[in-house]
Amino acid sequence: MTRLIGYLLFSFAITLGVTWLLMVPGTISIEVAGYLMQPRIGVGVLALIAVIFVAILLWTILLKTLSAPRYFRNRALRNKQINGIDALSDALIALHAGDASRARQLAREAQGKLPQNAAAQLLEARAELALGHWGMAREHYRKLIDNPKTSLAALSGLYEQAEAQNRVDAALTFAQKAHSLEPDLLWARKAIFEDLTRNKDWAGALKMVHSEPTPTREAKQNKKRRLAILHTAIAGSLEVSASPEALDNARVALKLLPDFVPAVLIAARAHSNRGELRKATSLLRRVWRVDNHPHVALLYANAQPGISPTERLSRLDDLIPTPPPDQNSAIIVAQIAIQAKDWDRARTMLSPYVSEAPSQAVCVAMAQVEDGQGADHGKARQWLARAVSAPRDPVWTADGVTAQEWAPVSPVTGELDKFEFKIPTSAVLSQVEDPIGQGLSMQSFLRQDFANMDAGDVLEGEHEDVEVPEDSSADVSEEVKEEKKSE
């Protein structure tokens, strides 16, 4: 409605203007080629306006006629670009749909219509890679490395190809090149970091983690944990030489993760070896309140070098109440009681857990109790037989592999922070060397192959009392071996 009113007002104004011009008195004399014209002023002005309009129209038609070839050429080029973009889009869709052959065909078509488009060249290289044409894909990618727009994408493709071909050194080279061009590139950082951890270059990995950006709270927490794990790995690698730096790195890890059990064990062993028993036991007691980890309790019992099994059992009374709050605690007390030959107490600790689905550690401990008391060797054999199919106990597990001690990286993939202390569903026992030093393990009773074990070999004769070595990191399995030697 407003537009209509405006149109009517504009038309009325034009009409008034033309009428006023026509009514203006006076004439204009125009003499051209001997002809004399004397129109009124209004008519002359209108005629002049008409001449200007016709001149503009004629000039426009002339320009359009002269520019027609260029217009049609640009239109054809524009249509070609549109078709090329459509082909590029269809190629991308085909590649993601799994039709790499069609994607390569469309990518080549797109290159013909978009010769300077780097995306079309990159898409063809990706299609060649998906088809398994390694040589062609490599040549395409190498041509794109010199282009600043596609250099990172080309390096990513070359890295992926090298990974698929298991060319570790070449893949690392491409990742390092990409990292030098773009330090925040995630895949390149990950590849370099995994190589550092796989080769146990903890210092280099630590430096790399320190340089990582942390834009979110979650990223800050992840960075904090990775730093703690790396400091724990450094502490573990230095623990054997009893270097003061081992304790320093363990302390740094505990500042980042106050209840991180592997770091706690290293720090406690370091304090114990330095004669700082109070610091060691205080640290272990604090962590035990937060996480009833069996390794913490075992180290607490063995923190003081040279004491007898009876004294170790007495030390546990300060940490684990009677009755124990859970099965793991009961197993720990029972194991130390067996070493002290306190068979009645060991049986009392295990009795609540022997009726329904006892675990492997419970079965083995009960076999040792029955054998130690010498009452019924048949029952001991029965317990060992039950241990073969008994449920597993918690153990350090990573990528389907179990280990007696925590390790900073997975023995399968080499990834950092993969080990978890849990009951494995289906796993094999890792034979890899403990990278952070030896420690005490609740699972050490189960290192023997029960399927091939002769119960008579285990139960024959009386067990000799074996003192724990002064090294507080001695494993319980070593005690079992010493017992067999003494027999």
N, C-alpha and C positions, 0 to 999 in steps of 0.2 A: 504493500500500500504506500509506503514512504517513497519507494522507487518510482511508482506511478505519479505521485504528486510532484516529485522532483522533475520527472520528464515533462509533465505538463507545464510546470513553471518555466523550465528551460525553453520549451517550444514557444511559450508566450513571450518570453524575453527576446528571442530571435525575431519573432514576427514584429514586435514593437520596434526593434532596431532597424529591420529592413524598411518598415513603413516610414520611420523617421528619416532614413536616408533618402527615400524616394520623395519625401515632402520637403526636403531642404531646397530653398530657392537658389537659383543660379545655374549656370551652364559651364561646361569645360570645352575648350576648343582644342581639337586634335587634328593636325594636318599631316597626312602620310602619303607620299608619292603623288602630290597634287590634289589629293582628296581631303576635304575639310569636313570634320564631324564635330558637332556641338551638342553632345548629350548632356542631360542634367547631371548634377554632381552625384546624386545618389546612384543613378544608372552607371556612371563612370566608375564609381567605387566598386559596385557589384561586378562590373565587367572585369576590372583589374583583379579582383579576388578569383574570378572564374579562370582567368588566364594563368594566374599563379598555380592554381589547383591542377589545371591541365598540364602545365609544365612539369610539376612534381610527378604526376602520374606517368607521363612519357619517360621521364628520367628513370623512374623505378622500373618500368618495363625494359628499358635499355640495359640497366644493370643486371636484371634477372636473366636477360638473354645472354649477356656476356659471361656471366658466372655459372651458367647451366652446366658446362662440362665438369667444373670443379665440384658443383653440387652433387651431380650423379656419382662422381668418383668417391666423394666423402660418404655418400649414402651406401655405396657398395662396400666400402671399408668398414663402416659401422655395422652393416649386416654381417660381414665376415667376423668381426669381433664378437658380436652377439652369438653367432653360431659356435665360435671357438669357446666362449664362456660356457655355453650350454654343453658342449662336448666335455669340457673340463669338469663341470659339475656332475655329468653322468658318469665320467670315469671315476670320480671320487666315490660316488654311490656304489658303483660296481665293485670297486676295490674293497669297500667295507662290507659288501654283500658276499665277498668271497670269490667273485668272478674276476680273477686277476687277468685272464687272457683278454676279456672284453675291456677291462680297465686299461690295459696296455694299448689296445687298438684305439680307444677313444683318446687316450693321452697323446698318441702320435697324431691323431686328427687335430687335436687342440693345438699341438705344436705347429702344424702346418698353417693354421689360421691365426695363431698367436706366437710368431717366431721368437719374440723377445720376452715371452712370459716364462719366468723361472718356475712357476708353480707347475706348469705343464711338463717341463723337463724333470722336475722332482717327482711328479706323480708317475711318470714312465719308469724312473729308477726304482720307485717303490713297487710298482707292478712287476718289474723284472725280479726284484728280491722275493716277492711273494711266489713267483713261479719257480724259484730255485735256480734262476740263471745268474749264478754268482758273478761270473766274469763280466757280463753285460751290465749288471747292476753296479759293480765296482767302477767300471769305466764311466757310467753316467754320473755317479756320485763324485768321482775325482774331477770331472769337468765343472761341477757346481761348487767345488771348494773355493775357487778363486773369486766367486761372486759373493760380496759381503752380505747380500740378502739371503743367500742359501747356504753359506758355509757351515753354519751350525746344524742345519737340517741334514746336510750331506755327511757331516761327521757323525751325526746320530745314526744315519743309515749304515755307514761303514762300521760303526761300533756294533750295531745290531747284527750285521752280517758276520763280523769277526766272532761275536759271541756264539752265533749259531754254528759256526765252523770250529768252535773250540780253539780259536787262535787268541789265547789269553794276552800275550804280549802286544799283538796288534790292537786288540780291543782297548787295552790300557793306554796305548799311544794315542788313539783317537779321542779317548776321554780326556786325556791330559791336554791335548790340543784344544778341545772344546772348552775346557776349564780355563785355559789361558785367555781365550777370547771372551768368555762370559763366566766369571767366577761363581755366579749364583745359579748356574744351570744345574738343576736337580740331578738329572741322570748322570752327568759327568762327575759331580761331587760324590754321588753314591758309589760309582765305579771305582774312583780313586780311593775312597775311604775303605771300601771292602778289600781292595788290594793291600792297603796298609795293615788292616786287622788280620787278613789272611797270612801275611808275612810277619805278624806280631811286631810291627813297627809302631809300638804304642805311643812313642813320643810324637811321631809324625801324625798319627791319628788324633792325638790330643790337640795338637796345634790346629788341625783342620776343623775340629769341632768348635774350638774357641772362636774361629773366624766365621762361623755360621751365623746368618741373620736369624733373629727370633721375633717375627712380626706379631705372633699371637701368644697367648698364655700357654696354650698346649705345646707350642714349639719351644717355649722356655723350659717347660717341665721335661720334655724329651731331651733337650740339650743338657739339662742338669743331670738326668739319669745316665746319659751316655758318658758324660765327664766322670761321674762316679765309677762307672764300670771300667773305664780306661785307667783311672787312678788305681783301682783295685787290681787290674791286670799288671800294671807296673809294680805295685807292691808285691804281688805274687811272684813275679819274675826275679825280684831282688831278695825275696825272703830266704832262699836257700843260702845265700852268702851272708845272711844276718846283717845286711846293710841298714844303717839308720834311715836311709831313704825309703825303705820298705814301710816302716812305721809311719813316716811322714806322709807318704801317699795314701796309706790306709786311713789316716786321720782326715786327709782332705776328702776322701770318698765318703767318710762318715759325716762330715759336715754337709755334704750335698745330699746324702741319703742316710739319715741317722740310724736306721734299722736294717741296713743292707748286710745280710748274714755273712757272705763271703768276706767282705771287708772287716767285719767284726772278728771273724775267726783269725784273719791274718794279724790284725792289731793285737788281739789277745795273746796269740802265740808269741808275737814280738815282745810284748810286755813280760810274758812268762820267761822267755829266754834271757831277758835282761834282768831277771830277778825281781821284777815289779809285779809281784803276785797280787797285791791288793788292787792295782789298776786293772789287771787282767780279769779278776773275778768280778769287780764292780761293773766293768763293761759287759761281761757275759750275763750278769744278773739283770742288768737294765734291759738288754735285748730280749732275754728270756721272758720278761714280763709282757713284752709286746708280741713276740712271736715264739711260740714253744717249739722252736726248731731243734730236732734231736742232736744235730751236730754241735749246737751251742752247749747243750747239757753234757755231752760226752767230753767236750773240751774243758768244761768247768770241772768235771771230775778228774781230768788228767792235767790240769793247769799247773799243779805243783809237781815238779820232777822228783822221781825217786821214792815216792810214797808207795805203800803197799796197797793191794786191791781193797783191803778192809778200810784203809784210810780214805781211799777214793769213794768207797760206798758211803762212808760217813760224811764226806764233803757233799755228796748229792742230797743228803737230808736237808742241807741249808737251802737247796734250790727247788727240789721237787717235794711237795707235801705227800703225806701218807693218808689215804690212798692216792695214787697219782690221778690227775684230772683227766687223762686220756691214754689211749693205747700206746702212742709213741713214747710218752713219759714212762709208762710201765715197762716197756721193752728196754729202755735205757737202764732203769734201775735193775731189771732182771739181768741184763748183760754184765753189769758191774758186780752184782751179787754172785753170778756164776764164776767170775774171775776170783772173787773172794771165797768161793766154795760155801757160800751161805745159801744152800740149796732150798731151805724152807722159805726164806724170804723171796728168792727168785720164783718159786712156785706160787707164793701168795700174790706176787705182783702180776703173774700171768693168768691166774685162775679166772678172773672175770672175762677173759678174752679167748678162752679155749673151747667154749661150748659151741659157738656158732661161727662157722667160716673163719677160723684163725688164719692170720696172715703167715707168709713164709718165715718172717723173723720170729713169730711166736712159736711156730712148729719147730724150728731149729733150736730155739732156746729151750723149749720143753724137752727135746731130745737130749740136749746137754744136761738138763736137770736130771732126767731119768738115768742117764749114763753116770752122772756124777754121784748120785746117791747109790748106784749099783743095785737098786732094788729089782728092776725088771728091764733087762736089755731088749726084750721083745718090744716093749712099749717105746723105747727109744727108736728102734727101727721103724715102728709104725709112724712115729712123728716125722722121721726123715722122709718116709714114703709120702706122707700127706703134704710135705713141703713142696714136692714136685709140682702139684696142681693147685697149691694154695694161692689165694690172692696176693698180689704184689704189695710191697710196702712203698711208701713215698721214697723217691730217688730223683736225682737230677736228670732231667730228660730234655732232649732237644732234637727235633726233626726225626723222631722215631728211634733215637739212640739214647741209651741210659749210661750214666757215668757215676762213679762213686763220689767224685768231687765236682764242684762247680768249675766251669771254664768260661772265659769271656766270649768265646766264639763257638759256633756250632762246628762239630767235626765233619759234618756233611756239606754244608753250604758255605761255611766260613763267615756267616753273618754274626754281627755283634748282638749280645744280649738275647740269646735264644734259649738258654737253659732255664728250666723251671723245676722247682722241687714239688713233685706231685706223684700220684700213683699212675704209672704208665699203663696205657690200654694195650698196646702191642709194641714192644720195643726190643732191641738187642742191646746187650751190655757192651759198652764202649771199651775198647782196649787202648785208646789213645792215652798218651802221657798227660798227666795232670799238669797244666801249664802254670798253675799258680802255687805250686807247692803241695806237699802231702797234707792230709787232714784226717780227722777222725770221722768214721762213717758208720751209721746204724746198719747199713746194708752189707758191711764187710763179711758178716756171717754167711751171706748168700753168694759169695764169689765162686763157690765150687759148682760144678755141673751136677745137679742132683740126679739127672737122668742117668748119668754114667757112674755115680758114686756107689761104692760098696759100703753099706752101713757098718759092716764088721770092721772095716779099716778105721772108721771114725770112733767106734765105741770100744775098741779093744784096749784094755789096760786102763790104768789110772792116769788122770791128768796131773801134770806138775804145775805148781804155782809159778807164774811168770810175772816178773816185775815189768811195769811200763818203762820204756827207755826214757832217758832224760829229755829227749826231744819230744816236746808236747804235741808235735804233729804226727807222731807215730800212729799208724792205722791199726785198728783192732784185728784186721786180718793178719798182720804180722805176728800178733800174739798167738793166733791160732797156729801159724806155721811153726813158731818156736815151741809150742806145746807138742806138736807132732815130732819135732826133733828130739825133745827131751824124753819122749816115750821110747 
